[in-house]
Amino acid sequence: MCAERADIAPNRQLFIDDVPLMDVRAPVEFAKGAFPASVNRPIMTDEERRQVGIRYKQAGQDAAIALGKSFYTPAVMAERVAGWKAFAQAHPQGYLYCFRGGLRSRLTQQLLREEAGVAYPLVKGGYKAMRQFLLRELERMVAELDFVLVGGLTGSGKTDLIRALPNAVDLEGLAHHRGSSFGRHAREQPPQISYENALIIAMLKVEAAGHRTIVFEDEGHYIGRCSLPQALKPVMDQAPVAVLETDDAQRLEIATRDYVHQLLAEYRGLYADEEQAFAAFSQHLLDALDRVKKRLGGARHQAMRGQMEAALQALRGGDDGPFRQLIADMLRYYYDPMYHYQIGRKQARIRMRGDFATLVEVLGEGSDIKNAVDGGVIY
C-alpha cells in the first residue's frame, strides 16, 4: 500500500524531477498533448467518453455519471484498477491527473482506494492547470533569462554542439526533426502541445541547474510541423548569434552520418525486414528531393534524382561514395545558398565565430556567456 501523500498544485519540481504522472484522460485527449513523464491509464475509452459527453449535454451531470458507471462491468473494473495499481506501485512518488483535476481524478482515487487499498494523490487542477503553469513559466524565463543562438552551415555540427553544452536545449531533438526538407525522421513528430510542454520543461531544467543563459540552435519559427511557442519567437528574432565554423570535409562527414547512415538505421529499427526498411528509407529520400524541385530547378532536380537513385543502389552494396558526392552537390546548390541568404539577414546579430572546441568553451561558461559573446570573440 502506498504511503498517504497529499494532493499537490503544479510546481517546478514536479517537472524538473520528471515525477511520474498517471494521466487518466481518454486516449484521444492524451494524444493531443501530454507531458514527458506522463503515462496514459484512462478511466474511460474514447467511445465511452464520447457517450458520456453526449449524455451530460442532454440530461446533466448525474445522468452522465450514471452512464459512466454502467460501463464498469466487474471485468472492466478489475482491468482498469489493476492498471492504476501497477502504476502506483511502480511509481510510489508519482501523481495522477485528469483534465481539470475534477470528477475523473477523484473517481480514480476513490476506486484505487476502495478496490485496491491504494491511496494515490492527484495534481490539483489537472492537465489544464499544469499546462497553464508551464506557459506562465515560459513567459517568466523569456523575461528573466538570456539567450544565445548557434548558427552555421548544414553539416557544421550544430546539433552535436548543442548536445555538448550543459545549458543548451535541443529544439530539433524535441521536435524530432532536423529542420529542413530532408530533416524528417523515420518516426512521426510529436503533437504540437507535447512539443511545447517538453521544450518548456527542458528550459526549466537548464535554469534549475544554475544557468542564466540558454543556448538554442538558430531555427525558423517552424521545425517541420512543430511551431515554436509564441513567447519564444521574439527571442529567436533578437538573440545574439554565435556561428559554428567547420571545414567542408568535416561537414560532408557529418551530413552523410545524419542524413544517410543514421536515417537508414532508424528505418531498420522500424522494420524487421531489410528490404522493407531500405525501400522505406529510399522513398523517404526521393520524396524529400521532390519537395525541393522548385528551388533546385527542373533540370537540376532531374539530374539529382538520377544521381540519388544510383547512390541508393550503391549503398545497398555498402558503398556510400556516390551519396557523398550527391550530398556535396546538395550542400552547394541547395543548403548553402539558403543559409547564406538567411544568415545575411542576421549580420548585425552575429557576435562571434569559432570552431567546435571554441564554442563549447565559450558557450559553456555559464553566467558569463552573454558577456563573452557580446565581447565579439572572432576566430
C-alpha positions as CSV (number, residue, x, y, z in Angstrom):
1,M,0.0,0.0,0.0
2,C,1.4,3.4,-0.9
3,A,2.1,5.8,1.9
4,E,-0.6,8.6,2.3
5,R,0.5,11.7,0.5
6,A,-1.3,15.0,-0.1
7,D,-2.6,16.3,-3.4
8,I,-0.4,19.0,-4.8
9,A,-0.6,22.0,-7.0
10,P,1.5,22.3,-10.2
11,N,5.1,23.3,-9.4
12,R,8.5,23.5,-11.0
13,Q,9.9,20.5,-9.1
14,L,7.2,18.3,-10.5
15,F,8.6,18.8,-14.0
16,I,12.3,19.3,-13.2
17,D,12.4,16.0,-11.4
18,D,10.4,14.1,-14.0
19,V,8.0,13.0,-11.4
20,P,5.9,10.1,-12.9
21,L,2.4,11.2,-13.8
22,M,-0.6,9.0,-14.5
23,D,-2.9,10.6,-17.0
24,V,-6.4,9.3,-16.7
25,R,-7.8,11.3,-19.6
26,A,-9.1,9.4,-22.6
27,P,-6.5,8.3,-25.2
28,V,-7.7,11.0,-27.7
29,E,-7.0,13.7,-25.2
30,F,-3.6,12.3,-24.3
31,A,-2.7,12.1,-28.0
32,K,-3.3,15.8,-28.5
33,G,-0.8,16.8,-25.8
34,A,0.9,15.3,-22.7
35,F,4.0,15.7,-20.5
36,P,7.2,13.8,-21.0
37,A,6.9,11.9,-17.7
38,S,3.2,11.0,-18.2
39,V,1.7,7.6,-19.0
40,N,-1.9,7.2,-20.2
41,R,-4.1,5.0,-17.9
42,P,-7.6,6.2,-19.0
43,I,-10.6,5.9,-16.8
44,M,-12.8,5.9,-20.0
45,T,-12.2,4.8,-23.5
46,D,-12.6,7.4,-26.3
47,E,-16.1,6.0,-27.1
48,E,-17.2,5.9,-23.5
49,R,-16.1,9.5,-23.1
50,R,-18.0,10.5,-26.2
51,Q,-21.2,8.9,-25.0
52,V,-20.8,10.4,-21.5
53,G,-20.3,13.8,-23.0
54,I,-23.5,13.5,-25.1
55,R,-25.5,12.3,-22.0
56,Y,-24.1,15.2,-20.0
57,K,-25.3,17.8,-22.6
58,Q,-28.7,16.1,-22.9
59,A,-29.5,15.2,-19.3
60,G,-26.9,16.7,-16.9
61,Q,-24.1,15.6,-14.7
62,D,-26.0,12.9,-12.6
63,A,-27.2,11.1,-15.8
64,A,-23.7,11.3,-17.3
65,I,-22.1,9.8,-14.1
66,A,-24.7,7.0,-14.1
67,L,-23.9,6.2,-17.7
68,G,-20.2,6.2,-16.9
69,K,-20.7,3.8,-14.0
70,S,-22.7,1.5,-16.3
71,F,-19.6,0.9,-18.4
72,Y,-17.8,-0.6,-15.3
73,T,-18.6,-4.3,-15.5
74,P,-16.6,-6.4,-13.0
75,A,-14.1,-7.3,-15.7
76,V,-13.6,-3.7,-16.8
77,M,-13.3,-2.6,-13.2
78,A,-10.7,-5.2,-12.4
79,E,-8.7,-4.4,-15.5
80,R,-8.5,-0.7,-15.0
81,V,-7.9,-0.8,-11.3
82,A,-5.1,-3.3,-11.9
83,G,-3.5,-0.9,-14.3
84,W,-3.7,2.0,-11.9
85,K,-2.5,-0.1,-9.0
86,A,0.5,-1.3,-11.0
87,F,1.4,2.3,-11.9
88,A,1.1,3.4,-8.3
89,Q,3.3,0.6,-7.0
90,A,5.9,1.1,-9.7
91,H,5.9,4.9,-9.1
92,P,5.2,5.5,-5.4
93,Q,6.3,9.1,-5.6
94,G,4.0,9.9,-8.6
95,Y,0.7,11.6,-9.0
96,L,-2.5,11.2,-11.2
97,Y,-4.5,13.8,-13.0
98,C,-7.4,14.2,-15.4
99,F,-8.2,17.3,-17.5
100,R,-9.3,19.7,-14.7
101,G,-8.5,17.7,-11.6
102,G,-12.1,17.1,-11.0
103,L,-14.5,14.1,-11.3
104,R,-12.3,11.7,-13.2
105,S,-9.3,12.2,-10.9
106,R,-11.4,11.9,-7.8
107,L,-13.2,8.8,-9.1
108,T,-9.9,7.2,-10.0
109,Q,-8.6,7.9,-6.4
110,Q,-11.8,6.5,-4.9
111,L,-11.7,3.3,-7.0
112,L,-8.0,2.8,-6.2
113,R,-8.6,3.2,-2.5
114,E,-11.8,1.1,-2.4
115,E,-10.8,-1.7,-4.8
116,A,-7.1,-1.9,-4.3
117,G,-6.4,-0.3,-1.0
118,V,-4.1,2.2,-2.6
119,A,-4.0,5.9,-1.6
120,Y,-2.6,7.9,-4.5
121,P,-2.5,11.7,-4.7
122,L,-3.5,13.9,-7.6
123,V,-2.4,17.2,-9.2
124,K,-4.9,19.9,-8.3
125,G,-6.4,21.5,-11.4
126,G,-5.2,18.6,-13.6
127,Y,-3.7,18.8,-17.0
128,K,-5.2,22.3,-17.7
129,A,-3.5,23.8,-14.6
130,M,-0.2,22.2,-15.3
131,R,-0.3,23.4,-18.9
132,Q,-1.1,26.9,-17.8
133,F,1.7,26.7,-15.2
134,L,4.2,25.8,-17.9
135,L,3.1,28.7,-20.2
136,R,3.5,31.2,-17.3
137,E,6.9,29.8,-16.6
138,L,7.9,30.2,-20.2
139,E,6.9,33.8,-20.2
140,R,8.9,34.3,-16.9
141,M,12.0,32.7,-18.3
142,V,11.9,34.7,-21.5
143,A,11.7,37.9,-19.4
144,E,14.4,36.9,-16.9
145,L,17.0,34.8,-18.8
146,D,19.4,35.5,-21.6
147,F,19.5,33.6,-24.8
148,V,22.2,32.8,-27.5
149,L,21.7,31.1,-30.8
150,V,24.1,28.8,-32.6
151,G,24.2,29.3,-36.4
152,G,26.2,27.5,-39.0
153,L,26.1,25.8,-42.4
154,T,24.3,22.5,-42.8
155,G,26.6,19.7,-41.6
156,S,28.7,22.0,-39.4
157,G,27.7,20.0,-36.3
158,K,25.4,22.5,-34.6
159,T,23.3,19.7,-33.1
160,D,26.5,18.0,-31.8
161,L,27.5,21.3,-30.2
162,I,24.0,21.8,-28.7
163,R,24.2,18.3,-27.1
164,A,27.7,19.0,-25.8
165,L,26.6,22.1,-23.8
166,P,25.0,21.8,-20.3
167,N,23.0,24.9,-20.8
168,A,21.5,24.2,-24.3
169,V,18.1,23.0,-25.3
170,D,17.9,20.8,-28.4
171,L,14.9,22.3,-30.3
172,E,15.3,19.9,-33.2
173,G,15.7,16.8,-31.0
174,L,12.5,17.7,-29.1
175,A,10.6,18.3,-32.4
176,H,12.1,15.1,-33.8
177,H,13.0,16.9,-37.0
178,R,16.3,18.3,-38.4
179,G,14.5,21.5,-39.6
180,S,14.7,21.2,-43.4
181,S,13.1,19.4,-46.3
182,F,15.5,16.5,-45.7
183,G,15.1,16.8,-41.9
184,R,12.3,14.3,-41.3
185,H,13.0,11.2,-39.3
186,A,11.6,7.7,-39.7
187,R,9.1,8.2,-36.9
188,E,6.5,11.0,-36.7
189,Q,6.9,14.3,-34.9
190,P,5.2,14.8,-31.5
191,P,1.9,16.7,-31.3
192,Q,2.4,20.5,-31.1
193,I,1.3,20.7,-27.4
194,S,3.5,17.8,-26.3
195,Y,6.5,19.5,-28.1
196,E,5.8,22.8,-26.3
197,N,5.5,21.1,-22.9
198,A,8.8,19.2,-23.4
199,L,10.5,22.4,-24.6
200,I,9.5,24.4,-21.6
201,I,10.4,21.6,-19.2
202,A,13.9,21.4,-20.8
203,M,14.3,25.1,-20.3
204,L,13.3,24.8,-16.6
205,K,15.9,22.1,-16.1
206,V,18.6,24.3,-17.6
207,E,17.6,27.1,-15.3
208,A,17.4,24.8,-12.3
209,A,21.0,23.7,-13.0
210,G,22.1,27.2,-12.3
211,H,22.4,28.6,-15.8
212,R,21.2,32.1,-16.6
213,T,21.8,31.8,-20.4
214,I,20.1,29.2,-22.6
215,V,21.6,28.2,-25.9
216,F,19.4,27.3,-28.8
217,E,20.2,26.3,-32.4
218,D,19.3,29.1,-34.8
219,E,16.0,27.9,-36.1
220,G,13.0,29.3,-38.0
221,H,9.7,29.5,-36.3
222,Y,8.7,26.1,-37.6
223,I,10.7,22.9,-37.2
224,G,8.9,20.5,-39.5
225,R,5.3,20.8,-38.5
226,C,6.2,21.9,-34.9
227,S,5.9,25.6,-34.2
228,L,8.0,27.4,-31.6
229,P,5.8,28.7,-28.7
230,Q,4.7,32.2,-29.4
231,A,6.6,33.6,-26.4
232,L,9.9,32.3,-27.9
233,K,9.6,33.8,-31.3
234,P,10.9,37.3,-30.3
235,V,13.9,35.5,-28.7
236,M,14.7,33.7,-31.9
237,D,14.3,37.0,-33.8
238,Q,16.5,39.1,-31.5
239,A,19.1,36.9,-29.7
240,P,22.8,37.2,-30.4
241,V,24.2,34.6,-32.8
242,A,27.4,32.6,-32.5
243,V,28.4,30.9,-35.8
244,L,30.0,27.5,-35.7
245,E,32.6,27.2,-38.5
246,T,33.5,23.7,-39.8
247,D,35.6,22.8,-42.8
248,D,33.9,21.3,-45.9
249,A,35.4,17.8,-45.4
250,Q,34.0,17.5,-41.9
251,R,30.7,18.9,-42.9
252,L,30.4,16.2,-45.5
253,E,31.1,13.6,-42.9
254,I,28.5,14.9,-40.5
255,A,25.9,15.3,-43.2
256,T,26.5,11.8,-44.5
257,R,26.2,10.4,-41.0
258,D,23.0,12.3,-40.2
259,Y,21.1,12.1,-43.5
260,V,22.1,8.7,-44.7
261,H,23.5,6.3,-42.1
262,Q,21.5,7.4,-39.1
263,L,18.3,7.7,-41.1
264,L,18.8,4.2,-42.5
265,A,19.4,2.9,-39.0
266,E,16.1,4.4,-37.9
267,Y,14.2,2.6,-40.7
268,R,16.0,-0.7,-39.8
269,G,14.7,-0.1,-36.3
270,L,11.1,0.2,-37.6
271,Y,11.1,-2.8,-40.0
272,A,12.3,-6.4,-39.2
273,D,12.7,-7.0,-43.0
274,E,15.8,-5.4,-44.5
275,E,14.1,-4.9,-47.9
276,Q,11.2,-3.1,-46.4
277,A,13.5,-0.9,-44.4
278,F,15.6,0.0,-47.3
279,A,12.6,0.6,-49.6
280,A,11.0,3.0,-47.0
281,F,14.4,4.8,-46.5
282,S,14.8,5.2,-50.3
283,Q,11.3,6.6,-50.7
284,H,11.9,9.0,-47.8
285,L,14.9,10.5,-49.5
286,L,13.3,10.6,-53.0
287,D,10.2,12.3,-51.6
288,A,12.4,14.9,-49.8
289,L,14.3,15.6,-53.1
290,D,11.0,16.0,-54.9
291,R,9.9,18.6,-52.3
292,V,12.7,20.9,-53.2
293,K,12.3,20.5,-57.0
294,K,11.1,24.1,-57.4
295,R,14.1,25.5,-55.6
296,L,16.6,23.3,-57.5
297,G,15.0,23.9,-60.9
298,G,13.6,21.2,-63.1
299,A,16.8,20.2,-64.9
300,R,19.0,20.0,-61.8
301,H,16.3,18.2,-59.8
302,Q,16.0,15.6,-62.6
303,A,19.8,15.1,-62.7
304,M,20.0,14.8,-58.9
305,R,17.1,12.3,-58.8
306,G,19.0,10.1,-61.1
307,Q,22.1,10.6,-59.0
308,M,20.2,9.7,-55.9
309,E,18.8,6.5,-57.4
310,A,22.3,5.5,-58.4
311,A,23.6,6.3,-54.9
312,L,20.8,4.2,-53.3
313,Q,21.9,1.3,-55.5
314,A,25.5,1.7,-54.5
315,L,24.5,2.0,-50.8
316,R,22.8,-1.4,-51.0
317,G,26.3,-2.8,-51.7
318,G,27.8,-0.9,-48.8
319,D,29.3,1.9,-50.9
320,D,28.4,5.4,-49.7
321,G,30.7,7.2,-52.0
322,P,28.0,8.2,-54.6
323,F,26.0,9.6,-51.7
324,R,28.8,11.7,-50.5
325,Q,29.0,13.3,-54.0
326,L,25.3,13.8,-54.0
327,I,25.4,15.4,-50.6
328,A,28.2,17.7,-51.6
329,D,26.1,18.8,-54.5
330,M,23.1,19.3,-52.3
331,L,25.1,21.5,-49.9
332,R,26.5,23.5,-52.8
333,Y,23.2,24.0,-54.7
334,Y,20.5,23.9,-52.1
335,Y,21.6,24.2,-48.5
336,D,24.5,26.7,-48.7
337,P,22.7,29.4,-50.8
338,M,19.7,29.2,-48.5
339,Y,21.9,29.5,-45.4
340,H,23.9,32.4,-46.8
341,Y,20.6,34.3,-47.5
342,Q,19.3,33.6,-44.1
343,I,22.5,34.5,-42.2
344,G,22.9,37.6,-44.3
345,R,19.8,39.0,-42.7
346,K,21.3,38.4,-39.2
347,Q,24.7,40.0,-39.7
348,A,24.1,42.7,-37.1
349,R,23.3,39.9,-34.5
350,I,26.5,37.8,-35.1
351,R,28.7,38.3,-32.1
352,M,31.3,35.6,-32.6
353,R,32.6,32.8,-34.9
354,G,34.5,29.8,-33.8
355,D,35.2,26.1,-34.3
356,F,33.6,23.4,-32.2
357,A,36.1,23.4,-29.3
358,T,36.0,27.2,-29.1
359,L,32.2,27.4,-28.9
360,V,32.0,24.6,-26.4
361,E,34.4,26.5,-24.2
362,V,32.8,29.9,-24.6
363,L,29.1,28.9,-24.6
364,G,29.5,26.5,-21.7
365,E,30.9,29.1,-19.4
366,G,27.6,29.6,-17.5
367,S,26.6,33.1,-16.4
368,D,29.4,34.7,-18.3
369,I,28.2,33.6,-21.8
370,K,26.4,36.7,-22.8
371,N,29.4,38.9,-21.9
372,A,31.7,36.6,-23.8
373,V,29.5,36.5,-26.9
374,D,28.9,40.3,-26.7
375,G,32.6,40.7,-26.5
376,G,32.8,39.6,-30.1
377,V,35.4,36.7,-29.9
378,I,36.3,36.2,-33.5
379,Y,38.0,33.0,-34.5
